[in-house]
């Protein structure tokens, strides 16, 4: 249900509605060609840097005190509040618009960390792939429903008379996220047990100490380290697709807000089916093989997008992109869960989050600078294919069975 709820933020704020609104309306007259896009991508990247700094320590702190649920609720409420405040951002409010989005995005990603850390507690290794897949699949149902609810608000586009209604969609997104999260707040239970700590030691210092201890032990988790490197690289491409796809469609292919809704409806349906279907497949073939297959498809998707000419062609690309998007995210979360020793869920998912967030820094920045340098987002799209190809090569260094065995030995 939390995946169901938080997909509204990714779909409408990061991808479909607010990103395009910021580039076209808020920063539309800021600088020259490509300047608005550069602002958006750099703002997103800096928010991810903040998440990368905060998430390992907060994850370790949540483990020490067994407070993942409390941290999850707090981060969600912060995200919901600042998402609602985006409704007041108007043309020219460039820095306020970036700051409010950055805070909401930081809180969103921290909430995703604490939610994912529960995966090891609520299922067994044999069923982890399908449980993760069900979560992602239901998440895309949430994305679909939030798109449907927001459609009447944004279908009128950026016409002056429709802008107040368009901005209201951001508050609607916040309300959807909050209401959808209530079952998680009410029924999810913390199963972890607080760990012994030294008297008088602050929670923050305990978190740093735990994090440092885990960092010293990382050489023992050879395959986890290799996987995090591969994940860092290929997630660069995925994060950039999520942040840039609507802007690309709007600026290069002249998609209207209504066209974007249709496109992302296609993506959401395909992603939901892909997450569930490949979640089941991951339990049979292994998470690593599933991830590798999705990366091959991602390379083809990125190369095709660089030369796309029509709306219909882009819809077809979106169908394939959606299927492997859900599949990759589900299998990636599963593989980390399999490599995670019991009692260190928050820490390990903190490292997972850090890896993903550093990936979210480099990819969008490269995309922004290539767009400005080349004067076209088509060349920037090809950089995404490069990230997928290198990530696929790095994934070959991961031995899934050895990584699972190392986690079991550590758990005792």
N, C-alpha and C positions, 0 to 999 in steps of 0.2 A: 504493500500500500504506500510505503514511502517512495518507492520508485515511481508509482502511479502519480503521486503528488508532485514530486520535484521535477518531473519531465515538463511540466508547464513552464518552468523558468527557462530550461534549456531551449525549448521549442520557440517560445514567444519572445523572450528577452534577448537571449544570446544569438538566436538564429533568425527568426522570421520577422519580428515586428520592431523591437527596439533598435537592433543593430542598423537596419535600413533607415529607420526614422532618424537616428543620430547622424548617419552619413549624409542623408538627403536634406534634412530639415535643420537639425540643431547645428551641425558644422558645415552646412551646404555652401556657405560663402567664406569659409575659413581657408585662406591660402589659395594656391593654384591647383592644377590638375593632380589628383591623387592625394592631396593634403588631408582631406576628411577621412579617407580610408586609412591613411598612415596614423592619424590620431586615434582612431578606433582600435586598430591592431596593437599599437603601442600601449594604449590604456588597458586593453585586455591582458597583454603580456605582463605588465607591471603588477596587475592584480594577481596573476598566477605566481609571480615571484613572491609576493606576500604569503600566499598559501603554501608555497614550497618551504618558506622559512618557518611558518607556524605549525604545519601539520605533524611533523615527526615528534616534536616536543609535546604537543597537545595529545597526540595518540598515546605516547608513553605515560603522560599524566592520567589519562583515562584508564589505562591498564592498572596503574598503581592503586588508584582509589576505586576501581570498578565503577566508573561514572560515565560510561559511554552514552547511556540513555540521557543523562542530564545535559551532557555536551551537545548531543544531537538536538534536543529540544531548544536549547539556547541559540545555537547557530541557525536553526530554522526560523525562529522568531525574528532574529536580526535580518535575515534575508528577506522575509516577508515584509517587514517594515520598510526597508530601503527600496524594495521593488515597488511598493505602493507609492513612495515618494517620487518615483520617476514620472508619475502622472503630472507633476508640476514643472517638468523640464520643457522649455519652449525654445524656439529658434534663437540662436545666439548664446544660449546657456551652456557653452561648450564644457567649461571646467566643472561646473556643478553637475552636468549630465554625466561626465566621466567619473567623478568622485562617487556619486550615488550608485552608479552601476558597479564600480570597483568594489565598494563595501558589500553590496548585495552578492556579487559574484564570489568574493572571498568567503562569506558566510555559507553560501550554497555549496562550495567545494569542501569546506570543512564538514558540513552536514553529510555529504556523500561519503566522506571518509569514515565517520562514526557509524553510519548505516551499514557500509560494507564490512566493517569490523565484526558485525554480529553474525556474518555468514558462517563462521566456524562454529559458533555456539548453537545454531538452530538446525544444523543438518550434519550428516556423516559424509566422509570422503566419497563414498559410493554414489551419493545422490547430490553432491555439491553442484555439479554441472547443470543439472535440470532445475534445481532450486534457484541458482543464479539466473538461469535462462528464463524461468517463470517471472522472476522479479523484473528483468529487463523487458520481457514481453508485456507485462502489465504496465510497465512504465510507458511503453509506446501507446498503449490504450489511453493512458492519461494524457499523453501528448496529442492524440487524435481528438479527445474530448475537449481539451483546452483550446485547440484550434477551432473546433466547431463553435464553441461558446464565444470566442473572440472574433469570429468572422464578421458578424454584423457591425462590429466596432471599427474594423480596419478595411473593409471592402471598398469604402469610399476613397481610400488612398490619402494623398497629401494635399488635397484641395483645402483651401483655407477654412471653408465651412465645416469640414469633417475633422479637422485637427483636434478639437476638444474631445470628440468621440474616440479618435485614434488613441489619444493619450489615456483615456479612461480604460483602454484595454490592459494597460500595465497594472492598474489597481485590480482589475478583474483577475489577472494572472496571480497576483498576490493572494487574493481571496481563495482562489482555487487551490493554491499550494497549501495554505493554512488549513482549509477544510479537509483536504485529502490526507493531511498528515495526522489528523486527530486519532484515527485508529491506532497508528503507531505510538502516539503519545500515551494513549489509554491502555493498550494491551501488551505492548512489547515489554518484556521483563529483562532486567540485568541478571544474567546467570553467573557472571564472573564474581570472584571473591576478592575483596581488598587484600593487597599484599602487605606484608610487614614493612614498616618504615621506621627510620630513626627519629626519636623524639626531638621535637623542635626544628626539624628540617622542613623547609617550605615546600609546598606542592610543586612550584615551578622548579626548584632545585632538584627535587626528586625526579621530575620528568627529564631534566637534562642528564642526571646521573644514569637513569635507566637507558636513555638514548645512547649515551657514550658507551655503556656496557654492551649494548647490542651492536654498535658500530665495531667494537673490538672483536666481536664474535662473527662478524660477517664473513671472514675468510673460510669459516667452517661451512657456510652455505654457498658453495661454489655455484650451484645451478641457479639459486635465487639471484645472486649477483649478476650472472650472465643474462638471466631473464630480464632483470630490471634495466640492463643496458639496451637490450633489444626493444623492450617496451618503451623506453625513453625515445628511441629513434622512430619507431613506427607510429607511436601516439602523436608525435609531432605532426604527421600527416593528417591523422584523424581529427585532432583538435583544430587544425587549420581549415579542414573541410567544413566542420561544424560552424566555425566563426565566419567563414568567407563565402559559403555557398549562396546565401540569399543576396549578399552584396554583389557577387559575381553575376547572378541571374538578373538582378535589377539594373546594374550598370552596363553590362556587356550585351545581354539579350533583351533588355527593355521589358522585363517582367513587371507587371503591376502588382500591388499588394494582393489583389484577388488571384492573380496567376501564382504568386508565391504560396498562397494557402493551398491551392490545388497541388502544387509540386510537393509540398511538405506533407500533405495528406497521403500522397503516394509513398513518400519516404517512410512515414510513420507506420503505415500498414506493413510494408515490406520489412521494416526493422523489427517490428513486433513478432512477425512470423519467423524471421531469421533468428532472433534471440531464443525463442522457444525451441525451434527445430534444431538449431545447432547446439543448444544446451543439452538436448538429449543425445546428439551425435558426439559431443565432447565426452560424455560418460562412456561411450563405446570405443571411439577412436583415440581418445586422449585430447586434452586441451591444447597441447602444443601443435598437433597436426591440424586441428581445427583453426587455430590462429594462422598457421602457415597458409592454409587454403584461402582464407579471407584476404591475406596480404597480396596474393597473386591476383585476385579479383580487383582489389583496390588499385593496383598498378594499372590495370586495363581501364578502370573507371577514370582515373586521373588523366591518362593520355587521351581518352575519348573526350573528356570535358574541355581539353585545350583546343580542340578543333570543332566543337559543336557549333551549329549554325541556327537551328530552329528550336522552337519551344518543344515540339514533339520529341526531338532527339534528346533534349535535356530531361524530359519526363522519363524516358527509357533509362537514361543514365542514373536518374534518381532511384528507379526501381532496384537496380543492382546495388547501388551505393547503400540504400536502406537495408537490404538483406544482409550485407556483410558488416554494416555498422553495428547492428544489434548482435550479430554472431560474434564479432571480434570483442566487443565490450564484455559480453557474457563470459566468453572463454578466457579472456584475460583475467577477470576477477576470479574465475574458478581456479586457474593455474596458481595464482598467488595463494588462494585459500589452501590448496594442496601442499604448498611449500611452507605453510605457517605452523610453527609449533604451538600447542595449546598453551594459553596464558600470555601469549605475546601478540594477540590479534591487533590491538590498537597500534603497537609499535610497527609491526610489519606492514599493516595497511597504511601507516603513516609514511613509511619509506616508499610504498607503492604510490601514495598520493604525491609525495615529493617528486618522484620520477616523472609522473604524469604532468605535474605542474611545470617543471623545468622544460618538459617537452612543449607545453603550451606557451612557453616564452619564446623559444627559438623559431618555431614554425611560423607563427603569425608575423613576427618581425621580418623574417626572410621574405615572406609573401608581400608585406607592405613595401619593403625596399625594392624588390624586383618590379613591383607594379609601378612605382615612381620612376625607377631607372629606365624600364623598357616602355613605359607609357601604355601598358596593356596588362590586364590580369591574365591573359592567355599564357604568357610566358611564366607568370607566377605559378599557375596551375602545375606546370611541369616540375617545379621544385618539390611539390607534394609527392609526385611519383617517385622521385629520388629518395625521399625519406622512407617510403614503403619498401623499395628495393633493398636499401641498406639494412633496414630492420629485419627483413626476411633472411638476409645472410647472417645477421647476428643471432637470430633465433636458432640457427643450426647448431650453435654451441651449447644449447640447453639440453640436458638429459632429464626428461620428466620423471622417470622412475627413480633415478638417483636422488633427485630433489625431494621427492615424497619420502623416501627412506631416511634422508637426513632430518626431516621434520619429525618423523616418528621417533628417531633416536633421541633427539633433543627433548621431546615431550616425555621421555622415559617409558 
